[in-house]
Amino acid sequence: MPRTVVILLLLIAAFALLSLVSGASYLETELPGGLPIGNALTAIGLSAAAGAAAALSTRRTVLRRLSMGSLIAAVIWLPVSIALAGNLALNFQGGRGAA
């Protein structure tokens, strides 16, 4: 994969990480449907970092399989979290919070 794609993915991951660590005020803004930008940015950052690792790894190696596994896990993190929480804000409350 071209270096520019890998660099772009790493910049996206770095932006997401810096935004989350700094506690930027826009992270609590809700997207249409109720999903906070912070949750979407976390999923994008995780997927971008895993995508960069997958792009840098050599085909048909153990490292490639592991990086593809981490990419799959990063992509399904948000839908699984939403399903477990029962809401887009990922607030584990009531019976779900006690579990």
Backbone as CSV, one residue per row, in Angstrom:
resi,resn,N_x,N_y,N_z,CA_x,CA_y,CA_z,C_x,C_y,C_z
1,MET,0.854,-1.171,0.000,0.000,0.000,0.000,0.902,1.236,0.000
2,PRO,0.498,2.288,-0.685,1.341,3.486,-0.745,1.580,4.097,0.636
3,ARG,2.767,4.674,0.763,3.137,5.286,2.040,2.182,6.402,2.434
4,THR,1.650,7.118,1.455,0.759,8.232,1.796,-0.503,7.741,2.496
5,VAL,-0.994,6.575,2.116,-2.179,6.015,2.773,-1.848,5.643,4.214
6,VAL,-0.702,5.026,4.416,-0.286,4.641,5.774,-0.087,5.884,6.635
7,ILE,0.547,6.905,6.081,0.764,8.148,6.828,-0.566,8.799,7.168
8,LEU,-1.504,8.808,6.225,-2.826,9.375,6.477,-3.552,8.612,7.582
9,LEU,-3.486,7.283,7.558,-4.117,6.481,8.606,-3.498,6.763,9.971
10,LEU,-2.179,6.901,10.026,-1.522,7.193,11.300,-1.846,8.598,11.792
11,LEU,-2.003,9.554,10.886,-2.397,10.904,11.284,-3.819,10.915,11.840
12,ILE,-4.698,10.148,11.235,-6.071,10.040,11.745,-6.068,9.426,13.138
13,ALA,-5.286,8.371,13.322,-5.200,7.727,14.639,-4.613,8.676,15.672
14,ALA,-3.595,9.449,15.291,-2.984,10.410,16.215,-3.963,11.525,16.581
15,PHE,-4.719,12.021,15.595,-5.725,13.048,15.870,-6.774,12.535,16.849
16,ALA,-7.236,11.313,16.631,-8.232,10.727,17.527,-7.677,10.583,18.937
17,LEU,-6.463,10.093,19.041,-5.849,9.910,20.353,-5.656,11.241,21.076
18,LEU,-5.122,12.229,20.378,-4.909,13.537,21.000,-6.218,14.199,21.403
19,SER,-7.246,14.041,20.594,-8.553,14.602,20.939,-9.112,13.951,22.194
20,LEU,-8.985,12.640,22.279,-9.527,11.920,23.434,-8.726,12.208,24.701
21,VAL,-7.404,12.269,24.582,-6.563,12.522,25.755,-6.763,13.943,26.273
22,SER,-6.917,14.892,25.351,-7.073,16.291,25.776,-8.477,16.578,26.303
23,GLY,-9.433,15.704,26.032,-10.796,15.917,26.503,-11.470,17.062,25.779
24,ALA,-11.295,17.133,24.483,-11.853,18.216,23.676,-13.364,18.320,23.880
25,SER,-13.860,19.543,23.875,-15.276,19.773,24.163,-16.196,19.231,23.077
26,TYR,-15.723,19.159,21.846,-16.577,18.695,20.751,-16.842,17.188,20.812
27,LEU,-16.148,16.459,21.666,-16.340,15.007,21.743,-17.728,14.625,22.239
28,GLU,-18.371,15.510,22.999,-19.704,15.214,23.532,-20.823,15.618,22.592
29,THR,-20.488,16.286,21.493,-21.496,16.672,20.513,-22.069,15.422,19.867
30,GLU,-23.382,15.399,19.736,-24.028,14.207,19.177,-24.197,14.328,17.675
31,LEU,-23.915,13.246,16.996,-24.166,13.132,15.562,-25.647,12.840,15.363
32,PRO,-26.168,13.008,14.146,-27.561,12.618,13.907,-27.777,11.152,14.290
33,GLY,-28.777,10.905,15.097,-29.048,9.558,15.584,-28.669,9.392,17.042
34,GLY,-27.860,10.321,17.581,-27.528,10.283,18.996,-26.147,9.773,19.357
35,LEU,-25.361,9.357,18.381,-24.018,8.856,18.666,-23.077,10.028,18.939
36,PRO,-22.427,10.068,20.111,-21.479,11.144,20.386,-20.263,11.062,19.459
37,ILE,-19.744,12.216,19.087,-18.576,12.261,18.208,-17.402,11.516,18.835
38,GLY,-17.261,11.572,20.140,-16.163,10.880,20.819,-16.180,9.379,20.589
39,ASN,-17.365,8.779,20.602,-17.474,7.342,20.345,-17.115,7.014,18.906
40,ALA,-17.591,7.838,17.979,-17.273,7.614,16.568,-15.783,7.830,16.317
41,LEU,-15.214,8.857,16.945,-13.792,9.145,16.762,-12.925,8.028,17.346
42,THR,-13.348,7.444,18.432,-12.617,6.311,19.004,-12.608,5.135,18.038
43,ALA,-13.752,4.820,17.472,-13.831,3.713,16.508,-12.990,3.997,15.273
44,ILE,-13.025,5.227,14.796,-12.235,5.597,13.620,-10.747,5.525,13.933
45,GLY,-10.349,6.012,15.105,-8.937,5.973,15.491,-8.408,4.558,15.642
46,LEU,-9.192,3.697,16.287,-8.786,2.299,16.432,-8.664,1.617,15.072
47,SER,-9.630,1.868,14.210,-9.612,1.248,12.880,-8.460,1.780,12.031
48,ALA,-8.163,3.071,12.153,-7.068,3.655,11.374,-5.723,3.081,11.804
49,ALA,-5.505,2.950,13.107,-4.240,2.391,13.592,-4.090,0.928,13.166
50,ALA,-5.158,0.168,13.292,-5.108,-1.234,12.874,-4.962,-1.356,11.362
51,GLY,-5.590,-0.448,10.615,-5.459,-0.453,9.163,-4.039,-0.140,8.717
52,ALA,-3.363,0.772,9.426,-1.968,1.084,9.107,-1.084,-0.133,9.356
53,ALA,-1.337,-0.831,10.446,-0.560,-2.040,10.739,-0.782,-3.104,9.669
54,ALA,-2.031,-3.253,9.242,-2.337,-4.235,8.203,-1.688,-3.842,6.876
55,ALA,-1.665,-2.554,6.590,-1.073,-2.092,5.330,0.438,-2.264,5.311
56,LEU,1.068,-2.173,6.461,2.527,-2.295,6.533,3.010,-3.741,6.587
57,SER,2.144,-4.665,6.926,2.579,-6.053,7.073,2.667,-6.752,5.716
58,THR,3.526,-7.740,5.658,3.751,-8.508,4.434,2.681,-9.586,4.295
59,ARG,2.234,-9.800,3.069,1.202,-10.809,2.814,1.691,-12.210,3.193
60,ARG,0.724,-13.014,3.604,0.945,-14.428,3.947,1.969,-14.629,5.061
61,THR,1.905,-13.782,6.070,2.758,-13.955,7.245,1.874,-13.966,8.481
62,VAL,2.439,-14.415,9.579,1.705,-14.427,10.842,1.384,-12.994,11.263
63,LEU,2.311,-12.086,11.035,2.090,-10.687,11.382,0.896,-10.121,10.612
64,ARG,0.745,-10.491,9.364,-0.387,-10.029,8.555,-1.691,-10.561,9.131
65,ARG,-1.700,-11.827,9.514,-2.919,-12.415,10.095,-3.288,-11.730,11.397
66,LEU,-2.302,-11.457,12.227,-2.564,-10.773,13.488,-3.046,-9.340,13.263
67,SER,-2.441,-8.656,12.313,-2.862,-7.280,12.050,-4.262,-7.246,11.433
68,MET,-4.592,-8.201,10.600,-5.950,-8.264,10.055,-6.969,-8.605,11.148
69,GLY,-6.563,-9.450,12.085,-7.431,-9.746,13.224,-7.691,-8.510,14.076
70,SER,-6.646,-7.710,14.286,-6.838,-6.484,15.062,-7.690,-5.486,14.289
71,LEU,-7.579,-5.466,12.982,-8.423,-4.579,12.167,-9.888,-4.995,12.263
72,ILE,-10.145,-6.278,12.186,-11.520,-6.770,12.315,-12.080,-6.440,13.698
73,ALA,-11.277,-6.647,14.730,-11.717,-6.328,16.096,-11.998,-4.838,16.251
74,ALA,-11.176,-3.992,15.642,-11.376,-2.550,15.732,-12.649,-2.120,15.018
75,VAL,-12.927,-2.742,13.882,-14.110,-2.368,13.106,-15.391,-2.797,13.822
76,ILE,-15.382,-3.951,14.476,-16.604,-4.417,15.139,-16.739,-3.913,16.570
77,TRP,-15.743,-3.166,17.084,-15.798,-2.687,18.463,-17.041,-1.841,18.721
78,LEU,-17.320,-0.850,17.881,-18.448,0.051,18.120,-19.792,-0.666,18.016
79,PRO,-20.062,-1.453,16.980,-21.360,-2.144,16.945,-21.568,-3.106,18.122
80,VAL,-20.528,-3.798,18.520,-20.650,-4.712,19.663,-20.896,-3.924,20.949
81,SER,-20.195,-2.817,21.121,-20.390,-1.986,22.310,-21.800,-1.413,22.364
82,ILE,-22.306,-0.978,21.226,-23.674,-0.452,21.176,-24.671,-1.553,21.522
83,ALA,-24.447,-2.746,21.007,-25.347,-3.863,21.307,-25.307,-4.220,22.790
84,LEU,-24.120,-4.202,23.387,-24.012,-4.539,24.808,-24.630,-3.464,25.701
85,ALA,-24.418,-2.185,25.340,-24.950,-1.094,26.150,-26.440,-0.898,25.915
86,GLY,-26.893,-1.193,24.713,-28.297,-0.983,24.400,-28.610,0.446,24.007
87,ASN,-27.584,1.292,23.821,-27.801,2.673,23.401,-26.555,3.188,22.695
88,LEU,-26.731,4.274,21.922,-25.617,4.818,21.147,-24.591,5.548,22.002
89,ALA,-25.001,6.044,23.158,-24.083,6.789,24.015,-23.158,5.870,24.817
90,LEU,-23.363,4.577,24.721,-22.580,3.568,25.449,-22.648,3.766,26.957
91,ASN,-23.821,4.151,27.435,-24.055,4.280,28.872,-24.582,2.946,29.382
92,PHE,-23.776,2.289,30.194,-24.173,1.016,30.772,-24.892,1.315,32.077
93,GLN,-26.226,1.302,32.047,-27.015,1.648,33.220,-28.008,0.533,33.510
94,GLY,-28.548,0.568,34.710,-29.568,-0.402,35.084,-29.016,-1.799,35.142
95,GLY,-29.744,-2.744,34.590,-29.341,-4.144,34.597,-28.083,-4.384,33.806
96,ARG,-27.880,-3.647,32.730,-26.686,-3.806,31.919,-25.441,-3.287,32.659
97,GLY,-25.623,-2.256,33.457,-24.498,-1.720,34.214,-24.077,-2.614,35.360
98,ALA,-25.056,-3.319,35.951,-24.769,-4.216,37.062,-24.101,-5.502,36.588
99,ALA,-24.353,-5.881,35.353,-23.772,-7.110,34.835,-22.296,-6.929,34.652
